[in-house]
């Protein structure tokens, strides 16, 4: 005999919860972008004749809160457009 589960009830999120979710998405996107750029930097190692190592690509700066917030603003603007 199979047991039926009660239907899942979803409540609408308030503005604070939505902004928190958008900030989390922006953080993840920003960190993924950083990791990709860091990986590119790691792969750009070039060994010189004297044994020293140089990189063809500049090491990316770790994102700060301003970058996270700017990306969150872009996502939030997109959401508000309804497209």
C-alpha positions in Angstrom: 0.0 0.0 0.0 1.5 3.3 -1.0 1.3 6.3 1.3 0.2 9.6 -0.2 2.1 12.7 0.9 0.3 15.9 1.6 0.5 18.4 -1.2 3.4 20.8 -0.9 2.3 24.3 0.1 4.4 27.1 -1.1 4.1 30.6 0.3 5.1 33.7 -1.6 8.5 35.2 -0.4 8.7 38.6 1.0 11.0 41.3 -0.4 13.8 40.5 2.1 13.8 36.8 1.2 13.8 37.6 -2.5 16.7 40.0 -2.2 18.6 37.4 0.0 18.1 34.8 -2.8 19.2 37.2 -5.5 22.3 38.1 -3.4 23.1 34.4 -3.0 22.8 33.9 -6.8 25.0 36.9 -7.5 27.6 35.6 -5.0 27.6 32.2 -6.7 27.8 33.6 -10.2 30.6 36.0 -9.1 32.6 33.2 -7.5 32.2 30.9 -10.5 33.5 33.7 -12.7 36.5 34.3 -10.4 37.3 30.6 -10.3 37.2 30.4 -14.1 39.6 33.4 -14.4 41.8 31.9 -11.6 41.9 28.6 -13.5 42.9 30.5 -16.7 45.7 32.3 -14.7 46.9 28.9 -13.3 47.0 27.4 -16.8 49.0 30.4 -18.2 52.2 29.4 -16.5 55.3 29.7 -18.6 58.7 28.5 -17.6 61.5 30.8 -18.6 65.0 29.6 -19.7 66.4 30.7 -16.3 63.9 28.4 -14.5 61.7 31.2 -13.3 58.0 31.1 -13.9 55.8 33.8 -15.4 52.1 34.0 -16.3 50.6 35.2 -19.6 47.4 36.2 -17.8 47.1 38.6 -14.9 45.9 37.0 -11.7 42.3 38.0 -11.0 41.5 40.1 -7.9 39.2 38.3 -5.5 35.8 39.8 -5.7 34.8 42.2 -2.9 31.3 43.1 -1.5 30.9 45.9 -4.1 31.2 43.4 -6.9 28.7 41.0 -5.3 26.3 43.9 -4.8 26.7 45.2 -8.3 26.0 41.8 -9.7 23.0 41.4 -7.4 21.6 44.8 -8.6 22.0 43.6 -12.2 20.1 40.4 -11.4 17.4 42.2 -9.4 16.9 44.7 -12.3 16.5 41.8 -14.7 13.9 40.2 -12.4 12.0 43.5 -12.1 11.8 43.8 -15.8 9.7 40.7 -16.0 11.5 39.3 -19.0 
